[in-house]
Structures are given as C-alpha cells and as structure tokens.
Amino acid sequence: MYEASPGIVCSCVALLAVGAVNLAPRGSKPGGVMVETTAISGKILAIDDEQRKVTYEDPDGKKKTVKVRKSVDISGLAVGESVDAVLTESVIISVTK
C-alpha cells in the first residue's frame, strides 16, 4: 500500500523513484527490509475523506488511488488541484521462530 504526503514539494515533472533493500546479516535468521520512495506530480480526480484515499492522474494520464496517512491534513485538498507528493512503500520480512 502506498501512503501519500501532500505538501511535501518535489521538483519533479512526473516520477522519481528511489529504493533500498537491506538483508539480515549472514548467520542470523532470515529477514529483510525493502523501501521504495517515489515523488509524483498529478491532478486530483477524487478525494474520499472517510477512507483517507486520494485518486490522482499523473502527467502520462495514468490514474492511481493512494491511501493518505492520518497525520496528513487532506482537508485543504480539492478535486482538480495539481499536487506534488512523496509516496513510500515498504515491506519487512522477519523470521521469529
């Protein structure tokens, strides 16, 4: 799942992606972390306040819906508005037994 942070302005035209992968040290239990951060620009198509989801269209015409974390105030967003945002996706794998 992606989380958006509107208001974090980036100087990108479309997309800029940065990723990182970290694995468990040799000899320890298997595990790993993967994080990908993407800066996006787009036009807001829909806002679902109850579900905290925003649907946007990127400059290439692709539509995407993202979930916005609770710490971000989306009350100032409006349909039709152009926004810049940072999306972060992460996966953590850990073996406990």
C-alpha positions in Angstrom: 0.0 0.0 0.0 1.2 3.5 -0.7 1.0 6.4 1.6 0.9 9.9 0.3 2.2 13.1 1.9 0.7 16.0 0.1 2.5 19.2 0.8 6.0 17.7 0.5 7.0 19.5 -2.6 9.4 17.9 -5.1 11.0 19.3 -8.2 9.9 16.5 -10.5 7.9 16.6 -13.7 6.5 13.1 -13.5 8.1 10.4 -11.4 11.3 10.0 -9.4 11.8 6.7 -7.6 14.4 5.8 -5.0 14.6 2.3 -3.5 16.6 0.5 -0.8 16.9 -3.2 0.2 18.5 -4.4 3.4 19.0 -8.1 4.2 19.7 -9.9 7.5 23.3 -10.4 8.4 24.9 -13.7 7.5 24.3 -16.4 10.1 21.2 -14.8 11.6 17.6 -15.7 11.0 16.3 -14.8 7.5 14.8 -11.4 7.1 14.9 -8.2 5.1 13.6 -4.7 4.5 12.6 -3.1 1.2 11.6 0.6 0.9 10.7 2.5 -2.2 10.1 6.2 -2.2 8.5 7.9 -5.3 8.0 11.6 -5.9 4.9 12.2 -8.0 3.1 15.2 -9.6 -0.5 14.9 -10.6 -4.0 16.3 -10.8 -6.5 15.3 -8.1 -9.5 13.4 -9.5 -11.3 12.3 -6.3 -11.0 12.6 -2.5 -12.5 10.0 -0.1 -12.3 11.6 3.4 -13.7 8.6 5.2 -11.3 6.1 3.7 -8.5 8.7 3.5 -7.9 7.9 -0.2 -7.0 10.3 -3.0 -7.2 9.5 -6.7 -4.9 11.4 -9.0 -3.9 11.4 -12.6 -0.2 11.7 -13.5 1.2 13.7 -16.5 1.1 10.5 -18.6 -2.7 10.1 -18.0 -2.4 7.1 -15.6 -4.9 7.1 -12.7 -3.9 5.9 -9.3 -5.6 5.8 -5.9 -3.4 6.1 -2.8 -4.1 5.9 1.0 -3.1 9.0 2.9 -1.7 8.5 6.4 -3.7 10.0 9.3 -1.0 12.6 10.2 -1.5 14.4 6.9 -4.3 17.0 6.7 -6.2 16.5 3.5 -9.0 19.0 4.3 -7.2 21.6 2.1 -7.1 19.5 -1.0 -9.6 20.0 -3.8 -10.6 18.0 -6.9 -8.9 19.5 -10.0 -6.0 20.8 -8.0 -2.4 20.0 -9.1 -0.2 18.4 -6.3 3.3 17.2 -5.7 3.6 14.3 -3.2 6.0 11.7 -1.9 4.8 8.0 -1.8 6.5 5.5 0.3 6.0 1.7 0.1 7.8 -0.7 2.5 7.9 -4.4 3.1 9.5 -6.0 6.2 10.2 -9.7 6.5 11.2 -11.3 9.8 11.5 -14.9 11.0 10.9 -15.2 14.7 11.0 -19.0 15.2 
